[in-house]
Amino acid sequence: MIRHVVMLNLRPHVQAPLGVVMGKLADLVEQLEGCDNFVFGPNRDFEQKSPDYPYGFMFDAADAGSLAAYAEHPDHKALGARLVAMCNGGAKGIMVYDLEIAT
């Protein structure tokens, strides 16, 4: 399984459009075979190691093929472009981790 983790270095005052994008990403993930468990929320950064990334989301993909289907989906590309516009530094304001998890 692949846990797809995305952290966002958001520009100030993007909360309303961010909620819309998160809702649409959640809908997309639930529609794709092999993808589920979409969650999102603020990064509380209790260890004070990631202050530049105040928000994030993640979901599980059954395998690399399922994750690729998500990445190539036209809705993902459109929503991703909206996230890029909301982040400091554009695409550089988005950190992505794909953790391979034994099941």
C-alpha positions in Angstrom: 0.0 0.0 0.0 1.1 3.6 -0.7 0.2 6.3 1.8 0.2 9.6 -0.2 0.9 12.5 2.1 0.8 16.1 0.9 1.8 19.1 3.0 0.9 22.6 1.9 2.8 25.9 2.5 -0.3 28.0 2.2 -0.5 31.7 1.5 -2.6 33.6 4.1 -6.4 33.7 3.9 -7.1 30.7 1.6 -9.4 28.8 4.0 -12.7 29.1 2.1 -11.3 27.9 -1.3 -9.1 25.3 0.5 -12.2 23.6 2.0 -13.8 23.4 -1.4 -10.7 21.8 -3.0 -10.4 19.3 -0.1 -14.0 18.3 -0.5 -13.5 17.7 -4.2 -10.3 15.7 -3.7 -12.1 13.6 -1.1 -14.8 12.9 -3.6 -12.3 12.0 -6.3 -10.3 9.6 -4.1 -13.5 7.8 -3.0 -14.4 7.3 -6.7 -11.1 5.8 -7.8 -10.6 2.1 -7.5 -7.8 1.2 -5.1 -7.9 4.6 -3.4 -9.5 5.4 0.0 -9.2 6.9 3.5 -8.8 10.5 2.4 -8.2 12.8 5.4 -7.1 16.4 5.7 -6.5 19.0 8.4 -4.2 21.5 10.0 -0.7 20.5 10.9 -0.4 21.1 14.7 3.5 20.8 14.5 3.8 19.8 18.1 7.6 19.1 17.6 8.1 22.4 15.9 9.7 20.8 12.8 7.4 21.8 10.0 6.1 25.4 10.6 6.2 26.2 6.9 3.5 23.5 6.2 0.4 24.4 8.2 -2.0 22.1 6.4 -2.0 18.8 4.7 -3.9 15.8 3.4 -3.3 12.1 2.8 -5.0 9.0 1.5 -4.1 5.4 0.8 -3.6 3.8 -2.6 -3.5 0.0 -3.0 -0.4 0.2 -5.2 1.6 2.5 -7.5 -0.9 1.9 -10.3 -3.8 3.2 -8.2 -1.7 6.3 -7.2 -0.8 6.9 -10.9 -4.5 6.8 -11.9 -5.1 9.5 -9.3 -2.2 11.6 -10.5 -3.2 11.4 -14.1 -6.9 12.0 -13.5 -8.1 15.3 -15.1 -9.9 16.3 -11.9 -6.7 15.8 -9.9 -4.8 18.0 -12.3 -7.3 20.8 -12.1 -7.5 20.6 -8.3 -3.8 20.4 -8.1 -3.5 23.6 -10.1 -5.8 25.3 -7.6 -3.6 24.2 -4.7 -0.4 25.4 -6.5 -2.1 28.8 -6.8 -2.9 28.8 -3.0 0.7 28.0 -1.9 3.7 30.2 -1.2 6.1 29.6 -4.1 3.6 27.8 -6.2 4.5 24.2 -6.8 7.5 24.6 -4.5 5.1 25.2 -1.6 3.8 21.6 -1.9 5.7 18.8 -0.2 4.7 15.2 -1.2 5.6 11.9 0.5 4.7 8.5 -0.8 5.2 6.0 2.0 5.2 2.3 1.1 3.4 0.6 3.9 3.4 -3.2 4.5 -0.1 -4.6 5.0 
